[in-house]
Every structure is written in C-alpha cells, then in structure tokens.
Amino acid sequence: MSFSRKSHDAARAAEMPPEIQDLHCFTETNGVITTTMFDVPGYRIVKVLGAVYGLTVRSRNWAASLGMVLKSVAGGELRWFTNLLYSARNDAIGRIVSETQSRGGNAVIALRFDAGDMGGFAQVCAYGTAALIEKVDDAPPVYYPQLGQA
C-alpha cells in the first residue's frame, strides 16, 4: 500500500459527522490534565487524592429510537446514538474534573470509561485517580501520534 493510500484511509477513518465534530475529543477541563496513563511525563505526583467518578444516564427519545431501529435495517452508523454517547462521555469527564478540582487536584490519572445500557437508558461512567501534580521538566514531552513516526 502506498503512502498516499495510507493517508487517504487514515483521513477517511477520522471523518466525523458535522453535528458531533465539536464533541469528538474536546471537553473543557479548566486546566485539569486528564490521561489514561499512570503518570504524566514531565510531572511528578505530589499527592494522590483518591478515586473520582463522573456518571451520567441518558434517555433516548422514543421517536429517534424508532427512526434508529428503521435505520439499523439498512445498516450504517446510527449518528443520533453516536451523538448521545459523545455528549454523555463529555458530561462524565466534566463531572470527574469538577470532583477533582473540589479535592484540590489538577490531574486525573488512569482515566477510564465504562458504558452500558440500563433498560433503555444509556449510562456512561468516567473514573480515575485525582492527583496533585507538579512540573519537573521544562522540556515539552515528545508524542508519537502514529506508530512508526518520529
């Protein structure tokens, strides 16, 4: 596969419906660092403040649900449900950030998500460890967005 073909496939895989593009990867964290890693490169953990949780439960509009059932017969992405889950995830992150700040923390490490169905309701839980961290290295961390790239 040529490089241009890989680039085209990557761009296609990253396409987002316009109505959820602003929700995809952004939640205002008020400066609180959130990471799925167990540490933050360039920082040290000063104090662990305990487990924090952010929960949200969403109901589905019955008319939209009926429309999505009909859409599922034809196949393809059910964008209304995708939008519902993105906004639920962002609300859960917002709540975990608020809880972290209320404890005096500035980071959530080991951030994880859990999602499920509760009798027709969509439930999303974000959880992690609230911590107080401080910068120890002025050099910016090096990120490798794709394997094989420097």
C-alpha positions in Angstrom: 0.0 0.0 0.0 1.4 3.4 -0.9 1.9 6.2 1.5 -0.8 8.3 -0.2 -3.3 5.4 0.2 -2.5 5.1 3.9 -3.0 8.9 4.3 -6.4 8.7 2.5 -7.5 5.7 4.6 -6.5 7.5 7.8 -8.3 10.7 6.8 -11.4 8.7 6.0 -11.4 6.8 9.3 -11.2 10.1 11.1 -14.2 11.7 9.4 -16.8 12.8 11.9 -20.4 13.8 11.3 -20.7 17.6 11.3 -23.1 17.6 14.2 -20.7 15.9 16.6 -17.3 17.3 15.4 -17.2 19.7 18.3 -17.9 16.9 20.8 -15.4 14.3 19.5 -12.3 14.9 21.5 -12.9 18.0 23.5 -14.2 18.6 27.0 -13.3 21.8 28.8 -11.2 20.6 31.7 -10.3 24.0 33.2 -6.6 23.2 33.2 -7.0 19.8 34.8 -4.8 17.3 32.9 -6.7 14.0 32.1 -4.8 11.0 31.0 -5.3 7.3 30.6 -1.6 6.7 31.5 -0.4 6.0 35.1 1.9 9.0 35.1 2.3 12.4 33.3 5.6 12.8 31.5 7.4 15.9 32.8 5.4 16.0 36.0 5.6 14.2 39.4 2.7 13.2 41.5 2.8 15.2 44.7 -0.4 13.9 46.3 -2.9 11.2 45.4 -6.4 12.5 46.3 -8.3 9.2 45.7 -10.7 7.8 43.2 -13.1 10.1 41.4 -16.2 9.3 39.3 -18.3 11.1 36.8 -21.6 9.5 35.9 -24.4 10.3 33.6 -27.5 8.4 32.4 -29.3 9.5 29.3 -32.7 8.5 27.9 -33.4 8.0 24.3 -36.1 9.9 22.6 -38.7 7.4 21.5 -39.2 8.9 18.1 -35.5 9.0 17.5 -35.2 5.4 18.8 -37.9 4.3 16.3 -36.0 6.1 13.5 -32.8 4.4 14.5 -34.5 0.9 14.5 -35.6 1.6 10.9 -32.1 2.9 10.0 -30.5 -0.3 11.5 -32.4 -2.4 9.0 -30.5 -0.7 6.2 -27.2 -0.7 8.2 -24.7 2.1 8.8 -23.9 4.4 11.6 -26.7 5.4 13.9 -25.5 9.0 14.3 -28.1 10.1 16.8 -26.9 7.4 19.2 -23.3 8.3 18.5 -24.0 11.9 19.3 -25.8 10.8 22.5 -22.8 8.8 23.7 -20.2 11.5 22.8 -22.2 14.1 24.8 -22.7 11.6 27.7 -18.9 10.9 27.7 -18.1 14.6 27.8 -20.6 15.2 30.7 -18.9 12.4 32.6 -15.5 13.9 32.1 -16.8 17.3 33.2 -18.1 15.8 36.4 -14.9 14.0 37.1 -12.9 17.2 36.5 -15.3 19.1 38.9 -14.8 16.4 41.6 -11.0 16.5 41.1 -11.0 20.3 41.5 -13.2 20.2 44.6 -10.5 18.0 46.2 -7.7 20.4 45.2 -6.3 18.3 42.4 -5.0 19.4 39.0 -4.9 16.0 37.2 -6.8 12.8 36.7 -4.6 9.8 36.0 -5.6 6.3 34.9 -8.8 7.7 33.4 -11.2 5.0 32.2 -14.7 4.8 30.8 -17.5 2.3 31.3 -20.7 2.4 29.3 -23.8 0.3 29.4 -27.5 0.0 28.8 -29.9 0.2 31.8 -33.2 -0.9 30.5 -33.3 1.5 27.6 -31.2 4.2 29.2 -27.5 4.8 28.2 -25.2 5.0 31.1 -21.6 6.4 30.9 -19.1 6.4 33.8 -15.7 8.0 33.8 -13.4 7.1 36.6 -9.8 7.6 37.6 -7.5 8.8 40.3 -7.5 12.5 41.3 -4.0 13.8 41.9 -2.0 17.0 42.6 1.0 17.1 40.2 3.8 19.5 39.6 6.0 20.2 36.6 9.6 18.8 37.0 10.8 19.2 33.4 10.6 22.3 31.2 11.2 20.3 28.0 7.9 19.6 26.3 7.0 15.8 26.0 7.5 14.1 22.7 4.4 12.5 21.3 4.2 9.8 18.6 0.7 10.1 17.2 1.1 7.0 14.9 3.4 4.1 15.3 6.5 4.3 13.2 6.6 8.0 13.1 9.3 10.1 14.9 
